[in-house]
Amino acid sequence: MASRSLGGLGGSRGGGGGGSGSGSGKKSLSARNAAVERRNLITVCRFSVKTLIDRSCFETIDDSSPEFNNFAAIFEQILSHRLKGQVTWFGYESPRSFWDYIRVACRKVSQNCICSIENMENISSSRAKGRAWIRVALMEKHLSEYISTALRDFKTTRRFYEDGAIVLGEEANMLAGMLLGLNAIDFSFCLKGEGLDGNFPAVIDYTPYLKFTQSSDSISSDEEELRTLGSSDSESSTPENVRPPFIMDDNTWFNKFKRVKQKYQLTLEQKGYLEELLRLRENQLSESVSQNKILLQRIEDSDLAHKLEKEQLEYIIVELQDQLKSHQSLDQFSGEASLSQTPLDPGQSQEGDRKEDTLNLITEGKEDTPSLLGLCGSLTSVASYKSLTSLKSNDYLASPTTEMTSPGLTPS
């Protein structure tokens, strides 16, 4: 009984050890699967971007383009890779669309289209809004900027995605870089089309990236790969295991010659095209150089004409200033001459002579009779004033005019 119990215990322990080993194996397997899944999506996304750029050289990219539909499906799965669900009040986890993450993480983009997409009336589901955002961002040529801004907000990205997601790994930087090439494409989309239907998930078509068309270049490259493989095998193999040389028949040599001839003709045509293009560019350069010389000569002539015109204007200004000064001096001289040469009437001249004579007589009388003030008395006293008035009334005191008319009267 004891041995049986010990055996059972040992068996249980052994089973436990096997369980831990299988658990670690499952973890490593899941990690490998997640890494492979991320690498596959990033690689296919790079291929889809290249096909979009190649297709845009020949036609406009719109909703009917299969290259764009494939790119949109790939990009949608990249943004939906290991996206966390939304936990409700009752503890249940409901699925979530990548639009919920973009709506929060891309708010910091200047002049973003988040609000305009949220206010669209014909789009109701979250998945359809995300698909509309992809189209609007491509038409605005800001898809790479949106993704770069969202990835820089690592806290929000961590809140929406689980460990192992593409947006949390090193592949995220590659994603933002490869989307930058889409800014050179002019997209034209209708935001009311069937591509915005959010009821069905996006499906990636891998067949365009798995097709292999064997051309002359690929055949030659295959031969080079065979040679490199043969050289690498010969290094690791012994002389006894050396393979016989590769023998080709006449048809093979003829096909190879034909491929080489085609390459030579193609190279010759490209050479002729490049030479013609170079000749055209040289002609354009010579014409531009001659035009540049003509323009420089015109500029020099215009500068010389401007200098001459400036000198003439300065000379005219100096002449005008001289004339203005001469006119001012003439006006001043004429004013002084008019003041000094005013005409006088004969009566005025006689009156002036008379006034001068009277003044001379008064001065002479004062000199002859210095005691005139003593005879008349002081004018400030009342008695002298009365005597002066009595003299005036009795006509004993003569006025200067009477003295002028009767020079015989002299004061006693």
Salt bridges, closest charged atoms under 4 A:
GLU37 OE1 - HIS81 NE2 3.41
GLU59 OE2 - ARG55 NE 3.86
ASP63 OD1 - ARG135 NE 2.98
GLU67 OE2 - ARG55 NE 3.38
GLU76 OE1 - ARG131 NE 3.06
ASP100 OD1 - ARG103 NH2 3.70
GLU118 OE2 - ARG103 NE 3.66
GLU118 OE2 - ARG107 NH2 3.50
GLU140 OE1 - HIS142 ND1 3.94
GLU162 OE1 - ARG82 NH2 3.58
ASP163 OD1 - ARG158 NH1 2.30
GLU171 OE2 - ARG38 NE 3.55
ASP186 OD1 - LYS141 NZ 2.85
ASP217 OD1 - LYS263 NZ 3.89
GLU223 OE2 - ARG259 NH2 3.72
GLU275 OE2 - LYS271 NZ 2.45
GLU276 OE2 - ARG279 NH2 2.27
